[in-house]
Amino acid sequence: MTEKSRPKSRKDRIMDAALRIFAEKGFQNATITEISKEAGVSEATIYEYFGTKEDLLFAIPEKISNDTFEASAKVIPYIKGVEGKIRAIMLFFIELYQSNPDYSALVLLQLMSNKRFRQTPAHAAIRRSSHALLDCIKEGITDGTFKKDANSYLIRSMLMGTVEHLFIHWHMQGRPKGKTSITDLLDPFIEIVFDGIREKKESPCTTLYLKLEDAEALGKLIQKKEGGTSSKDKNK
């Protein structure tokens, strides 16, 4: 029996129901009674598994974040080059937020501003992927892919902050379904960042910068020399 076809446990059903209700109504307005009815279990069962409504709230991102991190950890080591690894990590973030909008709404709109949340294992679970991204950036600086003076923490903030901003805006607009998805924006956005932090390789050729009038004068000189050479060839 595959993971998807296996019946969900009562604990998983409770978290699924709580996620939908928390995302829709907010933590303060959601009730254990509503969650128990949605999950098809008794209120006592919810308290047996989670203790309090807040414990249930924090258990949701902890599980989802750990599951996503474990899935990415099976893929990332097999990707060559730090740039490819960074793209993959960012893609995992975006696909998680976009495929599970209730989760991204809960985390980005409610939990990230909760001081208590930042002290929980749930927040630590989210930070694991963030640390993996930071490690890739540092690796790129060390191996010469990125500039030696690049600030790894600032780069990570740029990458993560932009994605989070895009999804917050997406939620505030009512999750519109446009022709271009946030996933489609990933590659051009990352390329902008990479272009600014890549270590520039020295070119074996010399680049000459000229003013327009100088370029015109050089062009005439070349034409004159070529014309002179052709006349000499004809006289031979």
CNS distance restraints for C-alpha pairs under 8 A (distance, minus, plus):
assign (resid   1 and name CA) (resid   5 and name CA) 6.36 0.50 0.50
assign (resid   1 and name CA) (resid   6 and name CA) 6.20 0.50 0.50
assign (resid   2 and name CA) (resid   6 and name CA) 6.14 0.50 0.50
assign (resid   8 and name CA) (resid  12 and name CA) 5.92 0.50 0.50
assign (resid   8 and name CA) (resid  13 and name CA) 6.34 0.50 0.50
assign (resid   9 and name CA) (resid  13 and name CA) 6.25 0.50 0.50
assign (resid  10 and name CA) (resid  14 and name CA) 6.12 0.50 0.50
assign (resid  10 and name CA) (resid  39 and name CA) 7.72 0.50 0.50
assign (resid  10 and name CA) (resid  41 and name CA) 7.48 0.50 0.50
assign (resid  11 and name CA) (resid  15 and name CA) 6.37 0.50 0.50
assign (resid  11 and name CA) (resid  46 and name CA) 7.94 0.50 0.50
assign (resid  11 and name CA) (resid  49 and name CA) 6.97 0.50 0.50
assign (resid  12 and name CA) (resid  16 and name CA) 6.11 0.50 0.50
assign (resid  13 and name CA) (resid  17 and name CA) 6.10 0.50 0.50
assign (resid  13 and name CA) (resid  39 and name CA) 5.37 0.50 0.50
assign (resid  14 and name CA) (resid  18 and name CA) 6.02 0.50 0.50
assign (resid  14 and name CA) (resid  35 and name CA) 6.94 0.50 0.50
assign (resid  14 and name CA) (resid  36 and name CA) 7.11 0.50 0.50
assign (resid  14 and name CA) (resid  38 and name CA) 7.96 0.50 0.50
assign (resid  14 and name CA) (resid  39 and name CA) 5.13 0.50 0.50
assign (resid  14 and name CA) (resid  41 and name CA) 7.78 0.50 0.50
assign (resid  14 and name CA) (resid  46 and name CA) 7.05 0.50 0.50
assign (resid  15 and name CA) (resid  19 and name CA) 5.94 0.50 0.50
assign (resid  15 and name CA) (resid  56 and name CA) 7.19 0.50 0.50
assign (resid  15 and name CA) (resid  59 and name CA) 7.78 0.50 0.50
assign (resid  15 and name CA) (resid  60 and name CA) 6.03 0.50 0.50
assign (resid  16 and name CA) (resid  20 and name CA) 6.47 0.50 0.50
assign (resid  16 and name CA) (resid  39 and name CA) 7.65 0.50 0.50
assign (resid  17 and name CA) (resid  21 and name CA) 6.33 0.50 0.50
assign (resid  17 and name CA) (resid  35 and name CA) 5.76 0.50 0.50
assign (resid  17 and name CA) (resid  36 and name CA) 7.98 0.50 0.50
assign (resid  17 and name CA) (resid  38 and name CA) 5.65 0.50 0.50
assign (resid  17 and name CA) (resid  39 and name CA) 5.45 0.50 0.50
assign (resid  18 and name CA) (resid  22 and name CA) 5.77 0.50 0.50
assign (resid  18 and name CA) (resid  35 and name CA) 5.54 0.50 0.50
assign (resid  18 and name CA) (resid  56 and name CA) 7.70 0.50 0.50
assign (resid  18 and name CA) (resid  57 and name CA) 7.48 0.50 0.50
assign (resid  19 and name CA) (resid  23 and name CA) 5.94 0.50 0.50
assign (resid  19 and name CA) (resid  57 and name CA) 7.80 0.50 0.50
assign (resid  19 and name CA) (resid  60 and name CA) 6.98 0.50 0.50
assign (resid  19 and name CA) (resid 102 and name CA) 6.48 0.50 0.50
assign (resid  19 and name CA) (resid 103 and name CA) 6.83 0.50 0.50
assign (resid  19 and name CA) (resid 106 and name CA) 7.54 0.50 0.50
assign (resid  20 and name CA) (resid  24 and name CA) 6.13 0.50 0.50
assign (resid  20 and name CA) (resid 102 and name CA) 6.06 0.50 0.50
assign (resid  21 and name CA) (resid  25 and name CA) 5.78 0.50 0.50
assign (resid  21 and name CA) (resid  26 and name CA) 7.27 0.50 0.50
assign (resid  21 and name CA) (resid  30 and name CA) 6.33 0.50 0.50
assign (resid  21 and name CA) (resid  34 and name CA) 7.91 0.50 0.50
assign (resid  21 and name CA) (resid  35 and name CA) 7.04 0.50 0.50
assign (resid  22 and name CA) (resid  26 and name CA) 4.64 0.50 0.50
assign (resid  22 and name CA) (resid  27 and name CA) 5.10 0.50 0.50
assign (resid  22 and name CA) (resid  30 and name CA) 6.01 0.50 0.50
assign (resid  22 and name CA) (resid  57 and name CA) 7.87 0.50 0.50
assign (resid  22 and name CA) (resid 106 and name CA) 6.93 0.50 0.50
assign (resid  23 and name CA) (resid  27 and name CA) 7.81 0.50 0.50
assign (resid  23 and name CA) (resid 102 and name CA) 5.34 0.50 0.50
assign (resid  23 and name CA) (resid 103 and name CA) 7.30 0.50 0.50
assign (resid  23 and name CA) (resid 105 and name CA) 5.99 0.50 0.50
assign (resid  23 and name CA) (resid 106 and name CA) 5.19 0.50 0.50
assign (resid  24 and name CA) (resid 102 and name CA) 7.77 0.50 0.50
assign (resid  25 and name CA) (resid  29 and name CA) 5.73 0.50 0.50
assign (resid  25 and name CA) (resid  30 and name CA) 5.88 0.50 0.50
assign (resid  26 and name CA) (resid  30 and name CA) 6.18 0.50 0.50
assign (resid  26 and name CA) (resid 110 and name CA) 7.53 0.50 0.50
assign (resid  27 and name CA) (resid  57 and name CA) 7.67 0.50 0.50
assign (resid  30 and name CA) (resid  34 and name CA) 7.10 0.50 0.50
assign (resid  30 and name CA) (resid  35 and name CA) 7.81 0.50 0.50
assign (resid  31 and name CA) (resid  35 and name CA) 6.49 0.50 0.50
assign (resid  32 and name CA) (resid  36 and name CA) 5.98 0.50 0.50
assign (resid  32 and name CA) (resid  43 and name CA) 6.43 0.50 0.50
assign (resid  32 and name CA) (resid  46 and name CA) 7.77 0.50 0.50
assign (resid  32 and name CA) (resid  53 and name CA) 6.99 0.50 0.50
assign (resid  33 and name CA) (resid  37 and name CA) 6.34 0.50 0.50
assign (resid  33 and name CA) (resid  43 and name CA) 6.34 0.50 0.50
assign (resid  34 and name CA) (resid  38 and name CA) 6.19 0.50 0.50
assign (resid  35 and name CA) (resid  39 and name CA) 6.03 0.50 0.50
assign (resid  36 and name CA) (resid  40 and name CA) 5.83 0.50 0.50
assign (resid  36 and name CA) (resid  41 and name CA) 5.13 0.50 0.50
assign (resid  36 and name CA) (resid  42 and name CA) 5.56 0.50 0.50
assign (resid  36 and name CA) (resid  43 and name CA) 5.47 0.50 0.50
assign (resid  36 and name CA) (resid  46 and name CA) 7.10 0.50 0.50
assign (resid  37 and name CA) (resid  41 and name CA) 6.53 0.50 0.50
assign (resid  37 and name CA) (resid  42 and name CA) 7.55 0.50 0.50
assign (resid  41 and name CA) (resid  45 and name CA) 6.46 0.50 0.50
assign (resid  41 and name CA) (resid  46 and name CA) 7.51 0.50 0.50
assign (resid  42 and name CA) (resid  46 and name CA) 6.82 0.50 0.50
assign (resid  43 and name CA) (resid  47 and name CA) 6.52 0.50 0.50
assign (resid  44 and name CA) (resid  48 and name CA) 6.05 0.50 0.50
assign (resid  45 and name CA) (resid  49 and name CA) 6.35 0.50 0.50
assign (resid  46 and name CA) (resid  50 and name CA) 6.03 0.50 0.50
assign (resid  46 and name CA) (resid  51 and name CA) 7.41 0.50 0.50
assign (resid  47 and name CA) (resid  51 and name CA) 4.47 0.50 0.50
assign (resid  47 and name CA) (resid  52 and name CA) 6.14 0.50 0.50
assign (resid  47 and name CA) (resid  53 and name CA) 7.96 0.50 0.50
assign (resid  50 and name CA) (resid  55 and name CA) 5.66 0.50 0.50
assign (resid  50 and name CA) (resid  56 and name CA) 5.38 0.50 0.50
assign (resid  51 and name CA) (resid  55 and name CA) 6.43 0.50 0.50
assign (resid  51 and name CA) (resid  56 and name CA) 7.63 0.50 0.50
assign (resid  52 and name CA) (resid  56 and name CA) 6.42 0.50 0.50
assign (resid  53 and name CA) (resid  57 and name CA) 6.24 0.50 0.50
assign (resid  54 and name CA) (resid  58 and name CA) 6.30 0.50 0.50
assign (resid  55 and name CA) (resid  59 and name CA) 6.08 0.50 0.50
assign (resid  56 and name CA) (resid  60 and name CA) 6.70 0.50 0.50
assign (resid  57 and name CA) (resid  61 and name CA) 7.83 0.50 0.50
assign (resid  58 and name CA) (resid  62 and name CA) 6.52 0.50 0.50
assign (resid  58 and name CA) (resid 117 and name CA) 7.13 0.50 0.50
assign (resid  58 and name CA) (resid 120 and name CA) 7.45 0.50 0.50
assign (resid  58 and name CA) (resid 122 and name CA) 5.86 0.50 0.50
assign (resid  59 and name CA) (resid  63 and name CA) 6.26 0.50 0.50
assign (resid  59 and name CA) (resid 122 and name CA) 6.56 0.50 0.50
assign (resid  60 and name CA) (resid  64 and name CA) 6.32 0.50 0.50
assign (resid  60 and name CA) (resid 122 and name CA) 7.81 0.50 0.50
assign (resid  61 and name CA) (resid  65 and name CA) 5.62 0.50 0.50
assign (resid  61 and name CA) (resid 103 and name CA) 7.35 0.50 0.50
assign (resid  61 and name CA) (resid 107 and name CA) 7.31 0.50 0.50
assign (resid  61 and name CA) (resid 122 and name CA) 5.66 0.50 0.50
assign (resid  61 and name CA) (resid 123 and name CA) 7.75 0.50 0.50
assign (resid  61 and name CA) (resid 125 and name CA) 7.87 0.50 0.50
assign (resid  61 and name CA) (resid 126 and name CA) 7.65 0.50 0.50
assign (resid  62 and name CA) (resid  66 and name CA) 6.07 0.50 0.50
assign (resid  62 and name CA) (resid 121 and name CA) 6.57 0.50 0.50
assign (resid  62 and name CA) (resid 122 and name CA) 3.86 0.50 0.50
assign (resid  62 and name CA) (resid 123 and name CA) 7.07 0.50 0.50
assign (resid  62 and name CA) (resid 125 and name CA) 5.65 0.50 0.50
assign (resid  62 and name CA) (resid 126 and name CA) 7.31 0.50 0.50
assign (resid  63 and name CA) (resid  67 and name CA) 6.09 0.50 0.50
assign (resid  63 and name CA) (resid 122 and name CA) 7.65 0.50 0.50
assign (resid  64 and name CA) (resid  68 and name CA) 6.17 0.50 0.50
assign (resid  65 and name CA) (resid  69 and name CA) 6.07 0.50 0.50
assign (resid  65 and name CA) (resid 122 and name CA) 7.70 0.50 0.50
assign (resid  65 and name CA) (resid 125 and name CA) 5.71 0.50 0.50
assign (resid  65 and name CA) (resid 126 and name CA) 5.50 0.50 0.50
assign (resid  66 and name CA) (resid  70 and name CA) 6.12 0.50 0.50
assign (resid  66 and name CA) (resid 125 and name CA) 5.74 0.50 0.50
assign (resid  66 and name CA) (resid 126 and name CA) 7.52 0.50 0.50
assign (resid  67 and name CA) (resid  71 and name CA) 6.26 0.50 0.50
assign (resid  68 and name CA) (resid  72 and name CA) 6.20 0.50 0.50
assign (resid  68 and name CA) (resid  92 and name CA) 7.56 0.50 0.50
assign (resid  68 and name CA) (resid  96 and name CA) 7.74 0.50 0.50
assign (resid  69 and name CA) (resid  73 and name CA) 6.00 0.50 0.50
assign (resid  69 and name CA) (resid 128 and name CA) 7.27 0.50 0.50
assign (resid  69 and name CA) (resid 129 and name CA) 6.09 0.50 0.50
assign (resid  70 and name CA) (resid  74 and name CA) 6.57 0.50 0.50
assign (resid  71 and name CA) (resid  75 and name CA) 7.05 0.50 0.50
assign (resid  72 and name CA) (resid  76 and name CA) 5.95 0.50 0.50
assign (resid  72 and name CA) (resid  89 and name CA) 7.17 0.50 0.50
assign (resid  72 and name CA) (resid  92 and name CA) 7.03 0.50 0.50
assign (resid  73 and name CA) (resid  77 and name CA) 6.90 0.50 0.50
assign (resid  75 and name CA) (resid  79 and name CA) 7.06 0.50 0.50
assign (resid  76 and name CA) (resid  85 and name CA) 5.87 0.50 0.50
assign (resid  76 and name CA) (resid  88 and name CA) 6.96 0.50 0.50
assign (resid  76 and name CA) (resid  89 and name CA) 7.50 0.50 0.50
assign (resid  77 and name CA) (resid  85 and name CA) 7.97 0.50 0.50
assign (resid  79 and name CA) (resid  84 and name CA) 6.32 0.50 0.50
assign (resid  79 and name CA) (resid  85 and name CA) 5.91 0.50 0.50
assign (resid  80 and name CA) (resid  84 and name CA) 6.37 0.50 0.50
assign (resid  80 and name CA) (resid  85 and name CA) 7.10 0.50 0.50
assign (resid  81 and name CA) (resid  85 and name CA) 6.47 0.50 0.50
assign (resid  82 and name CA) (resid  86 and name CA) 6.07 0.50 0.50
assign (resid  82 and name CA) (resid 136 and name CA) 5.76 0.50 0.50
assign (resid  82 and name CA) (resid 137 and name CA) 7.15 0.50 0.50
assign (resid  82 and name CA) (resid 139 and name CA) 6.98 0.50 0.50
assign (resid  82 and name CA) (resid 140 and name CA) 5.74 0.50 0.50
assign (resid  82 and name CA) (resid 145 and name CA) 7.81 0.50 0.50
assign (resid  83 and name CA) (resid  87 and name CA) 6.25 0.50 0.50
assign (resid  83 and name CA) (resid 140 and name CA) 7.73 0.50 0.50
assign (resid  84 and name CA) (resid  88 and name CA) 6.24 0.50 0.50
assign (resid  85 and name CA) (resid  89 and name CA) 6.22 0.50 0.50
assign (resid  85 and name CA) (resid 136 and name CA) 7.03 0.50 0.50
assign (resid  86 and name CA) (resid  90 and name CA) 6.18 0.50 0.50
assign (resid  86 and name CA) (resid 133 and name CA) 6.32 0.50 0.50
assign (resid  86 and name CA) (resid 136 and name CA) 6.49 0.50 0.50
assign (resid  86 and name CA) (resid 137 and name CA) 7.57 0.50 0.50
assign (resid  87 and name CA) (resid  91 and name CA) 6.07 0.50 0.50
assign (resid  87 and name CA) (resid 187 and name CA) 7.69 0.50 0.50
assign (resid  87 and name CA) (resid 190 and name CA) 7.40 0.50 0.50
assign (resid  88 and name CA) (resid  92 and name CA) 6.28 0.50 0.50
assign (resid  89 and name CA) (resid  93 and name CA) 6.50 0.50 0.50
assign (resid  89 and name CA) (resid 129 and name CA) 7.63 0.50 0.50
assign (resid  89 and name CA) (resid 133 and name CA) 6.66 0.50 0.50
assign (resid  90 and name CA) (resid  94 and name CA) 6.26 0.50 0.50
assign (resid  90 and name CA) (resid 159 and name CA) 7.94 0.50 0.50
assign (resid  90 and name CA) (resid 160 and name CA) 8.00 0.50 0.50
assign (resid  90 and name CA) (resid 186 and name CA) 7.86 0.50 0.50
assign (resid  91 and name CA) (resid  95 and name CA) 5.96 0.50 0.50
assign (resid  91 and name CA) (resid 183 and name CA) 7.32 0.50 0.50
assign (resid  91 and name CA) (resid 186 and name CA) 7.50 0.50 0.50
assign (resid  92 and name CA) (resid  96 and name CA) 6.05 0.50 0.50
assign (resid  93 and name CA) (resid  97 and name CA) 6.26 0.50 0.50
assign (resid  94 and name CA) (resid  98 and name CA) 5.96 0.50 0.50
assign (resid  94 and name CA) (resid 163 and name CA) 7.27 0.50 0.50
assign (resid  94 and name CA) (resid 182 and name CA) 7.37 0.50 0.50
assign (resid  94 and name CA) (resid 183 and name CA) 6.43 0.50 0.50
assign (resid  95 and name CA) (resid  99 and name CA) 5.64 0.50 0.50
assign (resid  95 and name CA) (resid 183 and name CA) 7.26 0.50 0.50
assign (resid  96 and name CA) (resid 100 and name CA) 5.83 0.50 0.50
assign (resid  96 and name CA) (resid 104 and name CA) 7.78 0.50 0.50
assign (resid  97 and name CA) (resid 101 and name CA) 5.73 0.50 0.50
assign (resid  97 and name CA) (resid 103 and name CA) 6.77 0.50 0.50
assign (resid  97 and name CA) (resid 104 and name CA) 4.86 0.50 0.50
assign (resid  97 and name CA) (resid 167 and name CA) 7.52 0.50 0.50
assign (resid  98 and name CA) (resid 104 and name CA) 7.50 0.50 0.50
assign (resid  98 and name CA) (resid 182 and name CA) 7.97 0.50 0.50
assign (resid 100 and name CA) (resid 104 and name CA) 6.60 0.50 0.50
assign (resid 101 and name CA) (resid 105 and name CA) 5.92 0.50 0.50
assign (resid 102 and name CA) (resid 106 and name CA) 6.09 0.50 0.50
assign (resid 103 and name CA) (resid 107 and name CA) 6.16 0.50 0.50
assign (resid 104 and name CA) (resid 108 and name CA) 5.68 0.50 0.50
assign (resid 104 and name CA) (resid 109 and name CA) 7.74 0.50 0.50
assign (resid 104 and name CA) (resid 167 and name CA) 7.63 0.50 0.50
assign (resid 105 and name CA) (resid 109 and name CA) 5.32 0.50 0.50
assign (resid 105 and name CA) (resid 110 and name CA) 7.21 0.50 0.50
assign (resid 105 and name CA) (resid 168 and name CA) 7.64 0.50 0.50
assign (resid 105 and name CA) (resid 171 and name CA) 6.85 0.50 0.50
assign (resid 106 and name CA) (resid 110 and name CA) 5.32 0.50 0.50
assign (resid 106 and name CA) (resid 111 and name CA) 6.31 0.50 0.50
assign (resid 107 and name CA) (resid 111 and name CA) 4.78 0.50 0.50
assign (resid 107 and name CA) (resid 112 and name CA) 5.95 0.50 0.50
assign (resid 108 and name CA) (resid 112 and name CA) 5.61 0.50 0.50
assign (resid 108 and name CA) (resid 164 and name CA) 7.16 0.50 0.50
assign (resid 108 and name CA) (resid 168 and name CA) 6.60 0.50 0.50
assign (resid 109 and name CA) (resid 113 and name CA) 7.64 0.50 0.50
assign (resid 109 and name CA) (resid 168 and name CA) 6.97 0.50 0.50
assign (resid 110 and name CA) (resid 114 and name CA) 6.93 0.50 0.50
assign (resid 111 and name CA) (resid 117 and name CA) 6.30 0.50 0.50
assign (resid 112 and name CA) (resid 117 and name CA) 7.32 0.50 0.50
assign (resid 112 and name CA) (resid 118 and name CA) 7.59 0.50 0.50
assign (resid 114 and name CA) (resid 118 and name CA) 6.94 0.50 0.50
assign (resid 115 and name CA) (resid 119 and name CA) 7.28 0.50 0.50
assign (resid 116 and name CA) (resid 120 and name CA) 7.08 0.50 0.50
assign (resid 117 and name CA) (resid 122 and name CA) 7.31 0.50 0.50
assign (resid 117 and name CA) (resid 123 and name CA) 6.29 0.50 0.50
assign (resid 118 and name CA) (resid 123 and name CA) 5.38 0.50 0.50
assign (resid 118 and name CA) (resid 124 and name CA) 7.71 0.50 0.50
assign (resid 119 and name CA) (resid 123 and name CA) 6.87 0.50 0.50
assign (resid 119 and name CA) (resid 124 and name CA) 7.89 0.50 0.50
assign (resid 120 and name CA) (resid 124 and name CA) 6.60 0.50 0.50
assign (resid 121 and name CA) (resid 125 and name CA) 6.07 0.50 0.50
assign (resid 122 and name CA) (resid 126 and name CA) 6.56 0.50 0.50
assign (resid 123 and name CA) (resid 127 and name CA) 6.22 0.50 0.50
assign (resid 124 and name CA) (resid 128 and name CA) 6.40 0.50 0.50
assign (resid 125 and name CA) (resid 129 and name CA) 7.60 0.50 0.50
assign (resid 126 and name CA) (resid 130 and name CA) 6.88 0.50 0.50
assign (resid 127 and name CA) (resid 131 and name CA) 5.98 0.50 0.50
assign (resid 128 and name CA) (resid 132 and name CA) 6.27 0.50 0.50
assign (resid 129 and name CA) (resid 133 and name CA) 6.32 0.50 0.50
assign (resid 130 and name CA) (resid 134 and name CA) 6.33 0.50 0.50
assign (resid 130 and name CA) (resid 156 and name CA) 7.87 0.50 0.50
assign (resid 131 and name CA) (resid 135 and name CA) 6.13 0.50 0.50
assign (resid 132 and name CA) (resid 136 and name CA) 6.42 0.50 0.50
assign (resid 133 and name CA) (resid 137 and name CA) 6.44 0.50 0.50
assign (resid 133 and name CA) (resid 156 and name CA) 6.98 0.50 0.50
assign (resid 134 and name CA) (resid 138 and name CA) 6.23 0.50 0.50
assign (resid 134 and name CA) (resid 152 and name CA) 6.49 0.50 0.50
assign (resid 134 and name CA) (resid 153 and name CA) 6.89 0.50 0.50
assign (resid 134 and name CA) (resid 156 and name CA) 6.09 0.50 0.50
assign (resid 135 and name CA) (resid 139 and name CA) 6.09 0.50 0.50
assign (resid 136 and name CA) (resid 140 and name CA) 6.24 0.50 0.50
assign (resid 137 and name CA) (resid 141 and name CA) 6.43 0.50 0.50
assign (resid 137 and name CA) (resid 152 and name CA) 5.82 0.50 0.50
assign (resid 137 and name CA) (resid 155 and name CA) 7.72 0.50 0.50
assign (resid 137 and name CA) (resid 156 and name CA) 7.61 0.50 0.50
assign (resid 138 and name CA) (resid 142 and name CA) 6.20 0.50 0.50
assign (resid 138 and name CA) (resid 152 and name CA) 5.95 0.50 0.50
assign (resid 139 and name CA) (resid 143 and name CA) 6.08 0.50 0.50
assign (resid 140 and name CA) (resid 144 and name CA) 6.11 0.50 0.50
assign (resid 140 and name CA) (resid 145 and name CA) 4.88 0.50 0.50
assign (resid 140 and name CA) (resid 146 and name CA) 5.34 0.50 0.50
assign (resid 141 and name CA) (resid 145 and name CA) 6.02 0.50 0.50
assign (resid 141 and name CA) (resid 146 and name CA) 4.68 0.50 0.50
assign (resid 141 and name CA) (resid 147 and name CA) 5.93 0.50 0.50
assign (resid 141 and name CA) (resid 148 and name CA) 5.50 0.50 0.50
assign (resid 141 and name CA) (resid 150 and name CA) 7.02 0.50 0.50
assign (resid 142 and name CA) (resid 146 and name CA) 7.86 0.50 0.50
assign (resid 142 and name CA) (resid 148 and name CA) 7.21 0.50 0.50
assign (resid 144 and name CA) (resid 148 and name CA) 7.04 0.50 0.50
assign (resid 144 and name CA) (resid 199 and name CA) 6.49 0.50 0.50
assign (resid 145 and name CA) (resid 198 and name CA) 5.94 0.50 0.50
assign (resid 145 and name CA) (resid 199 and name CA) 5.74 0.50 0.50
assign (resid 146 and name CA) (resid 150 and name CA) 6.99 0.50 0.50
assign (resid 146 and name CA) (resid 194 and name CA) 7.97 0.50 0.50
assign (resid 146 and name CA) (resid 197 and name CA) 5.35 0.50 0.50
assign (resid 146 and name CA) (resid 198 and name CA) 4.23 0.50 0.50
assign (resid 146 and name CA) (resid 199 and name CA) 4.73 0.50 0.50
assign (resid 147 and name CA) (resid 197 and name CA) 5.65 0.50 0.50
assign (resid 147 and name CA) (resid 198 and name CA) 5.72 0.50 0.50
assign (resid 147 and name CA) (resid 199 and name CA) 4.58 0.50 0.50
assign (resid 147 and name CA) (resid 200 and name CA) 7.95 0.50 0.50
assign (resid 148 and name CA) (resid 199 and name CA) 7.77 0.50 0.50
assign (resid 150 and name CA) (resid 155 and name CA) 7.85 0.50 0.50
assign (resid 150 and name CA) (resid 197 and name CA) 6.49 0.50 0.50
assign (resid 151 and name CA) (resid 155 and name CA) 6.25 0.50 0.50
assign (resid 152 and name CA) (resid 156 and name CA) 6.20 0.50 0.50
assign (resid 153 and name CA) (resid 157 and name CA) 6.20 0.50 0.50
assign (resid 154 and name CA) (resid 158 and name CA) 6.19 0.50 0.50
assign (resid 155 and name CA) (resid 159 and name CA) 6.29 0.50 0.50
assign (resid 155 and name CA) (resid 193 and name CA) 7.96 0.50 0.50
assign (resid 156 and name CA) (resid 160 and name CA) 6.01 0.50 0.50
assign (resid 157 and name CA) (resid 161 and name CA) 5.33 0.50 0.50
assign (resid 157 and name CA) (resid 162 and name CA) 7.98 0.50 0.50
assign (resid 158 and name CA) (resid 162 and name CA) 5.93 0.50 0.50
assign (resid 159 and name CA) (resid 163 and name CA) 6.53 0.50 0.50
assign (resid 159 and name CA) (resid 190 and name CA) 7.61 0.50 0.50
assign (resid 160 and name CA) (resid 164 and name CA) 6.14 0.50 0.50
assign (resid 161 and name CA) (resid 165 and name CA) 6.00 0.50 0.50
assign (resid 162 and name CA) (resid 166 and name CA) 6.17 0.50 0.50
assign (resid 163 and name CA) (resid 167 and name CA) 6.35 0.50 0.50
assign (resid 164 and name CA) (resid 168 and name CA) 6.09 0.50 0.50
assign (resid 165 and name CA) (resid 169 and name CA) 6.13 0.50 0.50
assign (resid 166 and name CA) (resid 170 and name CA) 6.09 0.50 0.50
assign (resid 166 and name CA) (resid 182 and name CA) 7.39 0.50 0.50
assign (resid 167 and name CA) (resid 171 and name CA) 6.12 0.50 0.50
assign (resid 167 and name CA) (resid 182 and name CA) 7.97 0.50 0.50
assign (resid 168 and name CA) (resid 172 and name CA) 6.15 0.50 0.50
assign (resid 169 and name CA) (resid 173 and name CA) 6.19 0.50 0.50
assign (resid 170 and name CA) (resid 174 and name CA) 6.55 0.50 0.50
assign (resid 170 and name CA) (resid 175 and name CA) 5.07 0.50 0.50
assign (resid 170 and name CA) (resid 176 and name CA) 6.81 0.50 0.50
assign (resid 171 and name CA) (resid 175 and name CA) 4.97 0.50 0.50
assign (resid 177 and name CA) (resid 181 and name CA) 7.49 0.50 0.50
assign (resid 180 and name CA) (resid 184 and name CA) 6.08 0.50 0.50
assign (resid 180 and name CA) (resid 185 and name CA) 7.59 0.50 0.50
assign (resid 181 and name CA) (resid 185 and name CA) 6.89 0.50 0.50
assign (resid 182 and name CA) (resid 186 and name CA) 6.69 0.50 0.50
assign (resid 185 and name CA) (resid 189 and name CA) 6.07 0.50 0.50
assign (resid 186 and name CA) (resid 190 and name CA) 6.05 0.50 0.50
assign (resid 187 and name CA) (resid 191 and name CA) 6.10 0.50 0.50
assign (resid 188 and name CA) (resid 192 and name CA) 6.36 0.50 0.50
assign (resid 189 and name CA) (resid 193 and name CA) 6.64 0.50 0.50
assign (resid 190 and name CA) (resid 194 and name CA) 6.06 0.50 0.50
assign (resid 191 and name CA) (resid 195 and name CA) 5.88 0.50 0.50
assign (resid 192 and name CA) (resid 196 and name CA) 6.58 0.50 0.50
assign (resid 193 and name CA) (resid 197 and name CA) 6.57 0.50 0.50
assign (resid 194 and name CA) (resid 198 and name CA) 5.60 0.50 0.50
assign (resid 210 and name CA) (resid 214 and name CA) 5.93 0.50 0.50
assign (resid 210 and name CA) (resid 215 and name CA) 5.79 0.50 0.50
assign (resid 211 and name CA) (resid 215 and name CA) 6.13 0.50 0.50
assign (resid 212 and name CA) (resid 216 and name CA) 6.28 0.50 0.50
assign (resid 213 and name CA) (resid 217 and name CA) 6.24 0.50 0.50
assign (resid 214 and name CA) (resid 218 and name CA) 6.11 0.50 0.50
assign (resid 215 and name CA) (resid 219 and name CA) 6.12 0.50 0.50
assign (resid 216 and name CA) (resid 220 and name CA) 6.31 0.50 0.50
assign (resid 217 and name CA) (resid 221 and name CA) 6.23 0.50 0.50
assign (resid 218 and name CA) (resid 222 and name CA) 6.21 0.50 0.50
assign (resid 219 and name CA) (resid 223 and name CA) 6.22 0.50 0.50
assign (resid 220 and name CA) (resid 224 and name CA) 6.06 0.50 0.50
assign (resid 221 and name CA) (resid 225 and name CA) 6.19 0.50 0.50
assign (resid 222 and name CA) (resid 226 and name CA) 6.12 0.50 0.50
assign (resid 223 and name CA) (resid 227 and name CA) 6.02 0.50 0.50
assign (resid 224 and name CA) (resid 228 and name CA) 6.15 0.50 0.50
assign (resid 225 and name CA) (resid 229 and name CA) 6.16 0.50 0.50
assign (resid 226 and name CA) (resid 230 and name CA) 6.21 0.50 0.50
assign (resid 227 and name CA) (resid 231 and name CA) 6.37 0.50 0.50
assign (resid 228 and name CA) (resid 232 and name CA) 6.36 0.50 0.50
assign (resid 229 and name CA) (resid 233 and name CA) 6.23 0.50 0.50
assign (resid 230 and name CA) (resid 234 and name CA) 6.32 0.50 0.50
assign (resid 231 and name CA) (resid 235 and name CA) 6.43 0.50 0.50
assign (resid 232 and name CA) (resid 236 and name CA) 6.47 0.50 0.50
